[in-house]
C-alpha cells in the first residue's frame, strides 16, 4: 500500500471517528438549541474538529515514523491524476449539497438544521474525495 | 471505434538492463515505484512524456516499450 493511500485511509478513519458520532447526535432531530444564535452546537462541533485533528496528527506521526523516506516522494503524474479525479467527484457532491442547503432547505428548515446540513455535505464531499483516492489506488495496485 | 489495449515490455527491459528495480526506474524518470508497478501491470497508462522517458532510460524506441494491440472485432453484415 502506497504512502498516499495510507494517508487517504487515515483521513477517512479520522472523519468517521469524529463526524460519525456528531451526525448521529445531531441527526436525532432538532434539539432545544435549534434557534440561532445558540452556541452550544458550535462548541460540540469545535470538540469534534479537535478530535479529528488529534487522530490525524497521531496518524501522520505514526505513518511518518513507520514509512521509509523513499515512500514519501512528491506527487507524480498518477498521483495527480487520482487527485484530480477524486476532487472532481467531491466537487459535484459539494455543489449538489450546497444547492440543496442554500436553495431548498430555507423553505422547510431553520437554524442549526441548515448549518448542520451544510457541514454534512462538506464532510460528505471530503469522504467522497478520499474514498475515490483509496478506490483508485486499490484498482491500480499491481498485486 | 477501434478497440485495443496497450501492452508493454518494461519487465523484460528492466531484466535486460541489469535487473533494474522498479524503484530505480521510477527515480530516473520522476515516478514512484507504485506507478511503475501499475504501468508494468497495464493498470495505468502513462503520459506520452513519461513513456518517452522510459524508452530513453532503456535506450530503445518507444515502440519497443509500448505496443498497441488491436482487438479483433467481427465484421458487420452490410
Backbone of each chain as ProteinMPNN parsed JSONL, in Angstrom:
{"seq_chain_A": "XXXXXXXXXXXXXXXXXXXXXXXXXXXXXXXXXXXXXXXXXXXXXXXXXXXXXXXXXXXXXXXXXXXXXXXXXXXXXXXXXXXXXXXXXXXXXXXXXXXXXXXXXXXXXXXXXXXXXXXXXXXXXXXXXXXXXXXXXXXXXXX", "coords_chain_A": {"N_chain_A": [[0.849, -1.191, 0.0], [0.593, 2.172, -0.922], [2.151, 5.206, 0.335], [0.535, 7.446, 0.047], [-1.969, 6.316, -0.208], [-2.277, 5.245, 2.305], [-2.419, 7.619, 3.764], [-4.835, 8.593, 2.8], [-6.601, 6.639, 3.772], [-6.233, 7.099, 6.491], [-7.316, 9.678, 6.712], [-9.99, 9.134, 6.138], [-10.639, 7.458, 8.286], [-10.246, 9.215, 10.421], [-12.287, 11.046, 9.926], [-14.522, 9.422, 10.188], [-14.357, 8.674, 12.882], [-14.591, 11.162, 14.135], [-16.759, 12.727, 12.93], [-18.782, 10.887, 12.615], [-20.074, 10.118, 15.183], [-20.923, 12.746, 15.749], [-22.806, 13.455, 13.731], [-24.628, 11.456, 14.192], [-25.576, 12.259, 16.627], [-26.642, 14.888, 16.155], [-28.406, 14.212, 14.22], [-30.627, 13.178, 15.363], [-32.687, 14.831, 15.432], [-34.24, 18.128, 15.769], [-32.991, 19.953, 18.511], [-33.249, 21.567, 21.788], [-31.587, 23.632, 21.296], [-31.972, 24.581, 18.8], [-32.856, 27.201, 17.602], [-31.055, 29.885, 16.103], [-28.971, 32.477, 17.53], [-27.78, 30.158, 19.049], [-25.107, 28.861, 20.88], [-24.291, 26.371, 21.728], [-24.199, 23.992, 20.002], [-22.07, 24.792, 18.442], [-19.855, 24.621, 20.083], [-19.794, 21.876, 20.426], [-19.231, 21.099, 17.805], [-16.709, 22.22, 17.551], [-15.291, 20.668, 19.387], [-15.462, 18.164, 18.16], [-14.02, 18.7, 15.835], [-11.51, 19.125, 16.933], [-10.979, 16.562, 17.905], [-10.793, 15.227, 15.484], [-8.495, 16.468, 14.399], [-6.603, 15.599, 16.273], [-6.623, 12.801, 15.889], [-5.771, 12.729, 13.227], [-3.25, 13.966, 13.484], [-1.845, 12.189, 15.204], [-1.954, 9.933, 13.594], [-0.551, 10.752, 11.277], [1.982, 11.125, 12.363], [2.587, 8.512, 13.19], [2.561, 7.189, 10.694], [4.584, 8.535, 9.373], [6.845, 7.959, 10.86], [6.881, 5.243, 10.519], [7.238, 4.766, 7.828], [9.518, 4.275, 5.15], [11.877, 6.727, 3.935], [11.973, 6.934, 1.127], [9.438, 6.272, 0.357], [7.931, 8.454, 0.801], [7.567, 10.294, -1.421], [7.394, 13.176, -3.663], [4.28, 14.154, -5.328], [3.52, 12.248, -8.214], [2.737, 11.891, -11.762], [0.627, 10.011, -11.852], [-0.392, 10.11, -9.253], [-1.293, 12.738, -9.274], [-3.262, 12.568, -11.255], [-5.08, 10.87, -10.001], [-5.728, 12.444, -7.815], [-6.944, 14.595, -9.12], [-9.179, 13.325, -10.278], [-10.539, 12.478, -7.97], [-11.072, 14.894, -6.676], [-12.752, 16.079, -8.536], [-15.004, 14.418, -8.394], [-15.72, 14.898, -5.735], [-16.322, 17.585, -5.868], [-18.754, 17.689, -7.305], [-20.466, 16.451, -5.495], [-20.322, 18.27, -3.393], [-21.291, 20.667, -4.586], [-23.851, 19.893, -5.292], [-24.93, 19.333, -2.777], [-24.736, 21.857, -1.594], [-26.473, 23.363, -3.15], [-28.851, 22.16, -2.461], [-28.918, 22.757, 0.305], [-28.728, 25.57, 0.327], [-30.676, 26.533, -1.447], [-33.079, 25.111, -1.173], [-33.519, 24.123, 1.481], [-33.967, 26.424, 3.197], [-36.686, 26.894, 2.93], [-37.924, 24.91, 4.292], [-36.636, 24.27, 6.655], [-34.888, 25.425, 9.621], [-32.414, 27.425, 11.411], [-29.998, 25.613, 13.228], [-30.334, 23.2, 11.935], [-30.059, 23.716, 9.23], [-27.445, 24.673, 9.24], [-26.056, 22.385, 10.137], [-26.686, 20.66, 8.08], [-25.279, 21.824, 6.0], [-22.667, 21.45, 6.963], [-22.679, 18.671, 6.916], [-22.738, 18.093, 4.134], [-20.306, 19.134, 3.352], [-18.564, 17.444, 4.731], [-19.378, 15.053, 3.562], [-18.492, 15.462, 0.93], [-15.747, 15.49, 1.374], [-15.416, 12.853, 2.257], [-16.113, 11.461, -0.06], [-14.052, 12.374, -1.709], [-11.681, 11.238, -0.471], [-12.432, 8.565, -0.554], [-12.558, 7.99, -3.282], [-9.887, 8.345, -3.885], [-8.711, 6.214, -2.411], [-10.028, 4.016, -3.635], [-9.102, 4.293, -6.274], [-6.327, 3.87, -6.014], [-6.435, 1.242, -5.078], [-7.591, -0.127, -7.255], [-5.612, 0.203, -9.144], [-3.519, -1.084, -8.017], [-0.837, -3.338, -8.275], [-0.632, -5.87, -7.229]], "CA_chain_A": [[0.0, 0.0, 0.0], [1.443, 3.358, -1.036], [2.065, 6.171, 1.444], [-0.624, 8.329, -0.165], [-3.186, 5.553, 0.076], [-2.366, 5.184, 3.778], [-2.886, 8.942, 4.218], [-6.266, 8.686, 2.473], [-7.287, 5.79, 4.764], [-6.175, 7.809, 7.778], [-8.281, 10.778, 6.657], [-11.331, 8.538, 6.229], [-10.831, 6.978, 9.67], [-10.38, 10.396, 11.285], [-13.621, 11.625, 9.732], [-15.523, 8.501, 10.753], [-14.265, 8.766, 14.343], [-15.025, 12.472, 14.616], [-18.058, 13.208, 12.459], [-19.805, 9.84, 12.755], [-20.877, 10.371, 16.386], [-21.514, 14.085, 15.692], [-24.025, 13.448, 12.914], [-25.612, 10.589, 14.863], [-26.169, 13.073, 17.701], [-27.491, 15.98, 15.634], [-29.408, 13.641, 13.32], [-31.793, 12.695, 16.113], [-33.773, 15.804, 15.287], [-33.955, 19.44, 16.352], [-32.948, 19.988, 19.97], [-33.639, 22.865, 22.344], [-30.63, 24.653, 20.837], [-32.227, 24.784, 17.376], [-32.826, 28.58, 17.067], [-29.778, 30.622, 16.097], [-27.563, 32.064, 17.526], [-27.408, 29.33, 20.189], [-23.723, 28.468, 20.603], [-23.99, 25.035, 22.247], [-23.724, 23.079, 18.955], [-20.785, 25.257, 17.931], [-18.866, 24.024, 20.982], [-19.732, 20.449, 20.09], [-18.531, 20.975, 16.525], [-15.29, 22.525, 17.809], [-14.744, 19.477, 20.056], [-15.355, 17.121, 17.132], [-12.913, 19.077, 14.94], [-10.264, 18.891, 17.678], [-10.78, 15.099, 17.897], [-10.314, 14.879, 14.136], [-7.107, 16.935, 14.293], [-5.758, 14.738, 17.109], [-6.498, 11.5, 15.204], [-4.93, 12.963, 12.047], [-1.879, 14.25, 13.925], [-1.245, 10.935, 15.693], [-1.813, 9.045, 12.441], [0.556, 11.257, 10.439], [3.232, 10.839, 13.078], [2.798, 7.061, 13.123], [2.897, 6.811, 9.315], [5.869, 9.151, 9.018], [7.918, 7.2, 11.52], [6.861, 3.848, 10.065], [7.443, 4.638, 6.378], [10.846, 4.678, 4.694], [11.905, 8.061, 3.318], [11.708, 6.88, -0.319], [7.994, 6.137, 0.116], [7.301, 9.775, 0.928], [8.029, 11.096, -2.559], [6.385, 14.138, -4.122], [3.252, 13.622, -6.231], [3.894, 12.065, -9.612], [1.595, 12.128, -12.661], [-0.502, 9.146, -11.49], [-0.968, 10.688, -8.032], [-2.03, 13.957, -9.658], [-4.467, 12.148, -11.986], [-6.01, 10.344, -8.99], [-6.175, 13.608, -7.042], [-7.852, 15.35, -9.989], [-10.427, 12.561, -10.393], [-11.238, 12.459, -6.678], [-11.575, 16.243, -6.401], [-13.892, 16.306, -9.434], [-16.161, 13.716, -7.821], [-16.092, 15.597, -4.494], [-16.906, 18.877, -6.248], [-20.168, 17.512, -7.668], [-21.201, 16.181, -4.252], [-20.379, 19.525, -2.635], [-22.151, 21.646, -5.26], [-25.22, 19.377, -5.157], [-25.337, 19.529, -1.387], [-24.895, 23.282, -1.296], [-27.711, 23.809, -3.814], [-29.938, 21.657, -1.606], [-28.926, 23.505, 1.577], [-28.91, 27.01, 0.133], [-31.839, 26.915, -2.261], [-34.314, 24.419, -0.814], [-33.74, 23.948, 2.922], [-34.535, 27.585, 3.901], [-38.154, 26.888, 2.862], [-38.502, 23.851, 5.123], [-35.912, 24.116, 7.916], [-34.35, 26.665, 10.195], [-31.325, 27.396, 12.381], [-28.881, 24.668, 13.216], [-30.581, 22.113, 10.977], [-29.446, 24.148, 7.971], [-25.979, 24.731, 9.45], [-25.544, 21.013, 10.181], [-26.801, 20.084, 6.733], [-24.134, 22.349, 5.238], [-21.475, 20.727, 7.448], [-22.795, 17.288, 6.443], [-22.358, 17.991, 2.72], [-18.851, 19.372, 3.264], [-17.931, 16.194, 5.169], [-19.669, 14.043, 2.533], [-17.594, 15.719, -0.197], [-14.418, 15.025, 1.803], [-15.458, 11.384, 2.282], [-16.066, 11.028, -1.472], [-12.69, 12.665, -2.176], [-10.721, 10.229, 0.0], [-12.875, 7.241, -0.996], [-12.133, 7.821, -4.684], [-8.424, 8.167, -3.84], [-8.443, 4.835, -1.963], [-10.503, 3.089, -4.671], [-8.217, 4.39, -7.442], [-5.065, 3.178, -5.707], [-6.726, -0.192, -4.976], [-7.821, -0.665, -8.6], [-4.349, 0.22, -9.894], [-2.467, -1.835, -7.319], [-0.424, -4.422, -9.169], [-0.745, -7.201, -6.619]], "C_chain_A": [[0.89, 1.248, 0.0], [1.19, 4.321, 0.14], [0.817, 7.04, 1.297], [-1.939, 7.61, 0.077], [-3.383, 5.449, 1.597], [-2.9, 6.501, 4.341], [-4.385, 9.09, 3.964], [-7.089, 7.842, 3.451], [-7.348, 6.5, 6.113], [-7.214, 8.936, 7.813], [-9.709, 10.262, 6.769], [-11.635, 8.087, 7.66], [-11.059, 8.163, 10.61], [-11.767, 11.02, 11.15], [-14.704, 10.736, 10.321], [-15.551, 8.608, 12.274], [-14.859, 10.073, 14.855], [-16.47, 12.801, 14.219], [-19.158, 12.153, 12.537], [-20.676, 10.077, 13.975], [-21.583, 11.736, 16.346], [-22.838, 14.058, 14.913], [-25.078, 12.489, 13.476], [-26.345, 11.38, 15.941], [-27.122, 14.125, 17.142], [-28.594, 15.45, 14.708], [-30.648, 13.139, 14.034], [-32.969, 13.672, 16.02], [-33.435, 17.106, 15.982], [-34.005, 19.391, 17.884], [-33.375, 21.349, 20.478], [-32.725, 23.999, 21.878], [-30.91, 25.084, 19.395], [-32.157, 26.246, 16.906], [-31.423, 29.189, 17.141], [-29.95, 31.889, 16.918], [-27.181, 31.289, 18.784], [-26.025, 28.729, 19.932], [-23.356, 27.075, 21.109], [-23.505, 24.079, 21.149], [-22.375, 23.487, 18.377], [-19.64, 24.681, 18.775], [-18.681, 22.55, 20.685], [-18.958, 20.235, 18.793], [-17.037, 21.251, 16.701], [-14.602, 21.317, 18.445], [-14.489, 18.369, 19.035], [-14.178, 17.42, 16.193], [-11.563, 18.864, 15.622], [-9.941, 17.398, 17.707], [-10.221, 14.662, 16.541], [-8.848, 15.262, 13.957], [-6.158, 16.03, 15.084], [-5.534, 13.381, 16.436], [-5.58, 11.644, 13.993], [-3.466, 13.162, 12.441], [-1.163, 12.989, 14.373], [-0.991, 9.984, 14.531], [-0.668, 9.45, 11.541], [1.905, 10.902, 11.063], [3.591, 9.362, 12.972], [3.25, 6.651, 11.716], [4.27, 7.335, 8.917], [7.033, 8.374, 9.627], [8.013, 5.783, 10.97], [7.128, 3.665, 8.585], [8.858, 5.054, 6.019], [10.772, 6.011, 3.934], [11.532, 8.016, 1.829], [10.231, 6.702, -0.647], [7.302, 7.497, 0.118], [7.8, 10.714, -0.166], [6.969, 12.137, -2.915], [5.408, 13.486, -5.095], [3.831, 13.397, -7.617], [2.626, 12.166, -10.464], [0.387, 11.254, -12.315], [-1.187, 9.673, -10.234], [-1.815, 11.907, -8.365], [-3.314, 13.606, -10.404], [-5.523, 11.639, -10.997], [-6.593, 11.499, -8.178], [-7.209, 14.411, -7.842], [-9.208, 14.653, -10.083], [-11.223, 12.627, -9.097], [-11.813, 13.838, -6.347], [-12.765, 16.582, -7.297], [-15.147, 15.658, -8.861], [-16.661, 14.454, -6.58], [-16.776, 16.925, -4.807], [-18.394, 18.735, -6.554], [-21.023, 17.216, -6.438], [-21.397, 17.484, -3.477], [-21.352, 20.516, -3.278], [-23.619, 21.209, -5.172], [-25.763, 19.615, -3.762], [-25.594, 20.988, -1.067], [-26.136, 23.869, -1.973], [-28.909, 23.397, -2.961], [-30.069, 22.505, -0.34], [-29.295, 24.974, 1.356], [-30.193, 27.39, -0.568], [-33.148, 26.277, -1.794], [-34.577, 24.367, 0.69], [-34.313, 25.184, 3.636], [-36.063, 27.619, 3.872], [-38.777, 25.861, 3.809], [-37.842, 23.717, 6.493], [-35.392, 25.46, 8.401], [-33.072, 26.381, 10.984], [-30.257, 26.344, 12.157], [-29.103, 23.477, 12.285], [-29.922, 22.454, 9.642], [-27.919, 24.16, 8.1], [-25.395, 23.318, 9.423], [-25.663, 20.314, 8.835], [-25.633, 20.555, 5.865], [-22.851, 21.631, 5.654], [-21.491, 19.292, 6.913], [-22.321, 17.169, 4.996], [-20.876, 18.276, 2.508], [-18.108, 18.086, 3.64], [-18.157, 15.098, 4.119], [-18.741, 14.212, 1.325], [-16.17, 15.249, 0.13], [-14.346, 13.492, 1.796], [-15.374, 10.843, 0.848], [-14.653, 11.226, -2.022], [-11.728, 11.542, -1.775], [-11.12, 8.815, -0.421], [-12.448, 6.974, -2.435], [-10.613, 7.633, -4.748], [-8.09, 6.715, -3.485], [-8.83, 3.844, -3.061], [-9.574, 3.103, -5.882], [-6.893, 3.671, -7.199], [-5.287, 1.669, -5.621], [-6.843, -0.817, -6.356], [-6.495, -0.774, -9.365], [-3.218, -0.526, -9.194], [-2.127, -3.062, -8.155], [-0.575, -5.79, -8.541], [-1.754, -7.162, -5.49]], "O_chain_A": [[1.812, 1.37, 0.807], [0.17, 4.251, 0.825], [0.131, 7.335, 2.276], [-2.913, 8.219, 0.518], [-4.501, 5.552, 2.102], [-3.716, 6.512, 5.263], [-5.115, 9.636, 4.791], [-8.149, 8.273, 3.906], [-8.379, 6.501, 6.786], [-7.902, 9.124, 8.816], [-10.546, 10.885, 7.423], [-12.731, 8.302, 8.176], [-11.936, 8.13, 11.473], [-12.352, 11.467, 12.136], [-15.683, 11.226, 10.883], [-16.619, 8.631, 12.885], [-15.545, 10.095, 15.877], [-17.299, 13.115, 15.073], [-20.342, 12.492, 12.527], [-21.891, 10.225, 13.841], [-22.7, 11.873, 16.843], [-23.855, 14.572, 15.379], [-26.275, 12.683, 13.263], [-27.546, 11.215, 16.152], [-28.262, 14.245, 17.591], [-29.58, 16.137, 14.443], [-31.612, 12.72, 13.393], [-34.08, 13.383, 16.463], [-32.445, 17.181, 16.709], [-34.945, 18.853, 18.468], [-33.814, 22.196, 19.699], [-33.046, 25.176, 22.043], [-30.154, 25.876, 18.833], [-31.478, 26.53, 15.919], [-30.709, 29.019, 18.129], [-31.085, 32.36, 16.991], [-26.312, 31.746, 19.526], [-25.796, 28.146, 18.872], [-22.217, 26.643, 20.936], [-22.489, 23.411, 21.342], [-21.624, 22.647, 17.883], [-18.594, 24.304, 18.247], [-17.563, 22.035, 20.69], [-18.14, 19.321, 18.685], [-16.201, 20.597, 16.077], [-13.472, 20.98, 18.09], [-13.442, 17.723, 19.046], [-13.437, 16.517, 15.804], [-10.589, 18.474, 14.977], [-8.784, 17.005, 17.554], [-9.305, 13.844, 16.461], [-8.055, 14.482, 13.43], [-5.053, 15.729, 14.632], [-4.415, 12.87, 16.408], [-4.718, 10.798, 13.754], [-2.562, 12.604, 11.82], [-0.023, 12.738, 13.983], [0.04, 9.315, 14.476], [0.103, 8.603, 11.088], [2.829, 10.446, 10.389], [4.737, 9.003, 12.701], [4.191, 5.874, 11.558], [5.024, 6.663, 8.214], [8.064, 8.164, 8.989], [9.091, 5.188, 10.954], [7.237, 2.532, 8.116], [9.354, 6.064, 6.517], [9.736, 6.364, 3.371], [10.87, 8.92, 1.321], [9.807, 6.944, -1.777], [6.239, 7.673, -0.476], [8.37, 11.77, 0.106], [5.807, 12.014, -2.53], [5.67, 12.405, -5.622], [4.55, 14.248, -8.14], [1.558, 12.49, -9.945], [-0.754, 11.693, -12.464], [-2.415, 9.685, -10.152], [-2.904, 12.094, -7.821], [-4.339, 14.261, -10.217], [-6.709, 11.938, -11.137], [-7.789, 11.53, -7.889], [-8.222, 14.849, -7.297], [-10.254, 15.295, -9.983], [-12.44, 12.81, -9.119], [-12.913, 13.94, -5.802], [-13.682, 17.287, -6.874], [-16.217, 16.266, -8.842], [-17.866, 14.619, -6.389], [-17.695, 17.34, -4.1], [-19.202, 19.555, -6.119], [-22.163, 17.67, -6.344], [-22.484, 17.767, -2.973], [-22.152, 21.137, -2.578], [-24.513, 22.038, -5.001], [-26.904, 20.042, -3.586], [-26.545, 21.323, -0.361], [-26.775, 24.769, -1.428], [-29.848, 24.168, -2.763], [-31.164, 22.917, 0.041], [-30.08, 25.546, 2.112], [-30.745, 28.46, -0.312], [-34.218, 26.85, -2.0], [-35.713, 24.543, 1.13], [-35.074, 25.026, 4.591], [-36.678, 28.296, 4.696], [-39.972, 25.911, 4.102], [-38.42, 23.117, 7.399], [-35.446, 26.472, 7.703], [-32.704, 25.224, 11.191], [-29.696, 26.203, 11.07], [-28.141, 22.816, 11.892], [-29.308, 21.599, 9.004], [-27.2, 23.723, 7.202], [-24.377, 23.071, 8.777], [-24.834, 19.472, 8.492], [-25.071, 19.78, 5.091], [-22.043, 21.251, 4.806], [-20.457, 18.76, 6.507], [-21.581, 16.243, 4.664], [-20.259, 17.728, 1.595], [-17.156, 17.687, 2.969], [-17.253, 14.317, 3.822], [-18.262, 13.227, 0.764], [-15.48, 14.686, -0.72], [-13.343, 12.911, 1.383], [-14.649, 9.884, 0.582], [-14.122, 10.357, -2.713], [-11.046, 10.966, -2.623], [-10.257, 7.961, -0.622], [-12.027, 5.867, -2.769], [-10.113, 6.858, -5.563], [-7.294, 6.067, -4.164], [-8.061, 2.94, -3.384], [-9.285, 2.052, -6.455], [-6.399, 2.953, -8.068], [-4.428, 0.895, -6.043], [-6.286, -1.883, -6.618], [-6.283, -1.714, -10.131], [-2.099, -0.596, -9.703], [-3.013, -3.738, -8.676], [-0.642, -6.786, -9.261], [-1.998, -8.181, -4.844]]}, "seq_chain_B": "XXXXXXXXXXXXXXXXXXXXXXXXXXXXXXXXXXXXXXXXXXXXXXXXXXXXXXXXXXXXXXXXXXXXXXXXXXXXXX", "coords_chain_B": {"N_chain_B": [[-15.468, 2.646, -33.103], [-11.996, 1.87, -32.974], [-11.046, -0.953, -31.193], [-8.814, -1.804, -28.563], [-5.773, -2.532, -26.682], [-3.127, -1.408, -24.497], [0.015, -2.82, -24.327], [3.086, -3.683, -22.64], [6.714, -3.906, -22.446], [8.217, -3.544, -20.194], [9.033, -4.984, -17.933], [10.666, -6.987, -19.051], [12.614, -5.388, -20.28], [13.71, -4.153, -18.052], [14.9, -6.348, -16.868], [16.784, -6.977, -18.816], [18.439, -4.855, -18.517], [20.318, -5.121, -16.446], [18.759, -6.133, -14.328], [17.235, -3.981, -13.356], [15.662, -2.185, -10.768], [12.177, -1.491, -9.982], [11.914, 0.761, -8.428], [14.307, 2.124, -8.967], [14.071, 2.667, -11.693], [11.811, 4.279, -11.583], [12.803, 6.412, -10.082], [14.622, 7.501, -11.86], [13.041, 8.616, -13.817], [11.275, 10.209, -12.54], [8.964, 9.131, -11.338], [6.894, 7.302, -8.998], [7.651, 4.147, -7.32], [5.355, 2.62, -7.113], [3.823, 3.603, -9.205], [5.301, 2.824, -11.427], [4.999, 0.072, -11.114], [2.244, -0.149, -11.522], [2.079, 0.687, -14.201], [3.577, -1.311, -15.454], [1.947, -3.501, -14.937], [-0.111, -2.932, -16.566], [-2.18, -1.412, -15.635], [-2.242, 1.266, -15.448], [-2.014, 3.858, -17.731], [0.717, 5.572, -18.885], [1.635, 9.087, -19.257], [2.416, 10.577, -22.442], [4.87, 11.808, -22.342], [6.093, 10.595, -20.099], [6.214, 8.02, -21.063], [8.018, 8.291, -23.198], [10.251, 8.978, -21.716], [10.717, 6.618, -20.287], [11.404, 4.927, -22.397], [13.719, 6.203, -23.17], [15.415, 5.768, -20.999], [15.932, 3.055, -21.285], [17.122, 3.176, -23.673], [15.887, 2.64, -26.158], [13.578, 2.594, -28.988], [10.277, 4.077, -28.665], [8.269, 2.317, -29.482], [9.28, -0.142, -28.868], [8.918, -0.42, -26.249], [6.237, 0.086, -25.576], [3.258, -1.312, -26.891], [0.504, -1.282, -29.125], [-2.219, -3.22, -29.06], [-4.478, -4.452, -31.227], [-7.847, -5.345, -30.885], [-9.547, -8.056, -32.253], [-12.434, -7.526, -34.085], [-15.671, -8.685, -34.921], [-16.81, -8.612, -38.299], [-19.394, -6.486, -39.453], [-22.432, -7.371, -41.014], [-23.362, -6.002, -44.117]], "CA_chain_B": [[-14.111, 2.978, -32.668], [-11.099, 0.73, -32.935], [-10.828, -1.449, -29.84], [-7.48, -2.349, -28.349], [-5.194, -2.28, -25.363], [-1.688, -1.13, -24.522], [0.859, -3.75, -23.574], [4.446, -3.144, -22.534], [7.812, -4.857, -22.187], [9.09, -2.901, -19.187], [9.634, -6.014, -17.068], [11.752, -7.598, -19.834], [13.674, -4.384, -20.467], [14.404, -3.978, -16.758], [15.741, -7.538, -16.702], [17.911, -6.87, -19.752], [19.299, -3.737, -18.081], [20.932, -5.43, -15.139], [17.709, -6.334, -13.308], [16.941, -2.672, -12.762], [14.459, -2.261, -9.911], [11.101, -0.54, -10.293], [12.215, 1.999, -7.702], [15.389, 2.828, -9.669], [13.491, 3.208, -12.935], [10.94, 5.387, -11.183], [13.65, 7.531, -9.641], [15.285, 8.115, -13.019], [12.102, 9.373, -14.664], [10.421, 11.052, -11.7], [7.719, 8.475, -10.954], [7.066, 6.452, -7.818], [7.738, 2.712, -7.591], [3.99, 2.106, -7.296], [3.354, 3.98, -10.545], [5.979, 1.919, -12.367], [4.344, -1.239, -10.972], [0.926, -0.055, -12.159], [2.297, 0.74, -15.652], [4.009, -2.653, -15.848], [0.801, -4.415, -14.862], [-1.117, -2.486, -17.528], [-3.326, -0.822, -14.928], [-2.174, 2.719, -15.606], [-1.352, 4.271, -18.971], [1.488, 6.79, -18.572], [1.58, 10.188, -20.225], [3.334, 10.394, -23.566], [6.189, 12.263, -21.876], [6.659, 9.54, -19.237], [6.504, 6.871, -21.934], [9.281, 8.597, -23.894], [11.343, 8.931, -20.72], [11.01, 5.199, -20.017], [12.135, 4.42, -23.568], [15.053, 6.815, -23.161], [16.222, 5.087, -19.973], [16.376, 1.77, -21.836], [17.791, 3.48, -24.947], [15.188, 1.94, -27.241], [12.442, 3.396, -29.474], [9.047, 3.957, -27.871], [7.525, 1.135, -29.93], [9.818, -1.373, -28.275], [8.467, -0.477, -24.853], [4.768, 0.002, -25.564], [2.632, -1.772, -28.126], [-0.959, -1.183, -29.196], [-2.744, -4.497, -29.57], [-5.852, -4.268, -31.712], [-8.735, -6.484, -30.647], [-10.285, -8.462, -33.457], [-13.887, -7.347, -33.951], [-16.354, -9.342, -36.048], [-17.307, -7.702, -39.335], [-20.859, -6.38, -39.505], [-23.014, -7.632, -42.333], [-23.921, -4.757, -44.669]], "C_chain_B": [[-13.258, 1.706, -32.603], [-10.821, 0.316, -31.481], [-9.417, -2.02, -29.708], [-6.983, -2.083, -26.946], [-3.689, -2.064, -25.507], [-0.965, -2.202, -23.716], [2.26, -3.159, -23.507], [5.455, -4.229, -22.202], [8.747, -4.307, -21.104], [9.784, -3.943, -18.314], [10.847, -6.641, -17.764], [12.925, -6.633, -19.967], [14.422, -4.116, -19.166], [15.361, -5.133, -16.535], [16.99, -7.44, -17.574], [18.87, -5.738, -19.383], [19.764, -3.963, -16.646], [19.926, -5.563, -14.013], [17.452, -5.035, -12.547], [15.653, -2.762, -11.947], [13.415, -1.233, -10.363], [11.392, 0.805, -9.643], [13.278, 2.817, -8.437], [14.875, 3.454, -10.964], [12.616, 4.424, -12.616], [11.727, 6.628, -10.813], [14.259, 8.265, -10.84], [14.34, 8.926, -13.886], [11.095, 10.176, -13.853], [9.049, 10.476, -11.416], [7.963, 7.621, -9.72], [7.151, 4.981, -8.235], [6.354, 2.135, -7.872], [3.451, 2.43, -8.689], [4.008, 3.095, -11.602], [5.32, 0.539, -12.328], [2.986, -1.244, -11.669], [1.051, -0.013, -13.686], [2.652, -0.656, -16.163], [2.841, -3.63, -15.907], [-0.315, -4.018, -15.829], [-2.33, -1.849, -16.876], [-3.314, 0.698, -14.962], [-1.424, 3.021, -16.904], [-0.607, 5.57, -18.711], [1.251, 7.88, -19.604], [2.596, 9.901, -21.328], [4.763, 10.749, -23.144], [6.866, 11.182, -21.026], [7.036, 8.323, -20.072], [7.824, 7.085, -22.674], [10.466, 8.524, -22.928], [11.743, 7.486, -20.427], [11.835, 4.619, -21.165], [13.571, 4.947, -23.575], [15.975, 6.14, -22.144], [16.78, 3.781, -20.527], [17.086, 1.934, -23.187], [17.198, 2.692, -26.112], [14.067, 2.854, -27.762], [11.184, 3.119, -28.65], [8.277, 2.675, -28.194], [8.047, -0.166, -29.362], [9.397, -1.516, -26.81], [6.952, -0.695, -24.791], [4.245, -0.444, -26.924], [1.119, -1.619, -28.0], [-1.478, -2.465, -29.827], [-4.212, -4.322, -29.93], [-6.654, -5.538, -31.448], [-9.493, -6.793, -31.923], [-11.778, -8.29, -33.215], [-14.575, -7.98, -35.151], [-16.913, -8.311, -37.023], [-18.831, -7.691, -39.339], [-21.342, -6.665, -40.923], [-23.658, -6.357, -42.857], [-25.218, -5.022, -45.419]], "O_chain_B": [[-13.731, 0.631, -32.234], [-10.415, 1.134, -30.656], [-8.898, -2.642, -30.635], [-7.68, -1.486, -26.126], [-3.07, -2.473, -26.489], [-1.301, -2.453, -22.559], [2.577, -2.228, -24.248], [5.104, -5.316, -21.744], [9.945, -4.589, -21.117], [10.964, -3.812, -17.992], [11.908, -6.805, -17.163], [14.082, -7.014, -19.788], [15.63, -3.88, -19.178], [16.487, -4.941, -16.075], [18.096, -7.769, -17.145], [19.99, -5.68, -19.892], [19.616, -3.109, -15.773], [20.193, -5.161, -12.88], [17.447, -4.983, -11.317], [14.669, -3.351, -12.395], [13.732, -0.25, -11.033], [11.147, 1.857, -10.233], [13.176, 4.04, -8.528], [15.189, 4.598, -11.292], [12.679, 5.452, -13.291], [11.367, 7.747, -11.181], [14.393, 9.489, -10.832], [14.774, 9.822, -14.61], [10.166, 10.758, -14.414], [8.077, 11.217, -11.267], [9.101, 7.258, -9.425], [6.775, 4.615, -9.349], [6.189, 1.281, -8.743], [2.717, 1.638, -9.28], [3.355, 2.666, -12.553], [5.107, -0.087, -13.366], [2.62, -2.219, -12.325], [0.232, -0.603, -14.391], [2.108, -1.124, -17.163], [2.757, -4.47, -16.802], [-1.344, -4.689, -15.903], [-3.391, -1.754, -17.492], [-4.279, 1.34, -14.546], [-0.334, 2.5, -17.139], [-1.225, 6.573, -18.354], [0.731, 7.623, -20.689], [3.509, 9.091, -21.162], [5.727, 10.089, -23.532], [8.048, 10.888, -21.203], [8.052, 7.675, -19.819], [8.646, 6.174, -22.765], [11.547, 8.062, -23.291], [12.926, 7.16, -20.328], [12.825, 3.92, -20.948], [14.508, 4.236, -23.936], [17.167, 5.964, -22.397], [17.935, 3.432, -20.284], [17.583, 0.967, -23.764], [17.925, 2.148, -26.944], [13.652, 3.781, -27.066], [11.05, 2.067, -28.025], [7.711, 2.033, -27.309], [7.347, -1.179, -29.368], [9.506, -2.589, -26.218], [6.46, -1.547, -24.052], [4.73, -0.007, -27.968], [0.539, -1.799, -26.929], [-1.203, -2.752, -30.992], [-5.063, -4.081, -29.075], [-6.211, -6.648, -31.743], [-10.014, -5.896, -32.586], [-12.326, -8.839, -32.259], [-14.111, -7.829, -36.281], [-17.425, -7.268, -36.616], [-19.476, -8.735, -39.242], [-20.725, -6.244, -41.901], [-24.412, -5.7, -42.139], [-25.826, -4.092, -45.949]]}, "name": "protein", "num_of_chains": 2, "seq": "XXXXXXXXXXXXXXXXXXXXXXXXXXXXXXXXXXXXXXXXXXXXXXXXXXXXXXXXXXXXXXXXXXXXXXXXXXXXXXXXXXXXXXXXXXXXXXXXXXXXXXXXXXXXXXXXXXXXXXXXXXXXXXXXXXXXXXXXXXXXXXXXXXXXXXXXXXXXXXXXXXXXXXXXXXXXXXXXXXXXXXXXXXXXXXXXXXXXXXXXXXXXXXXXXXXXXXXXXXXXX"}
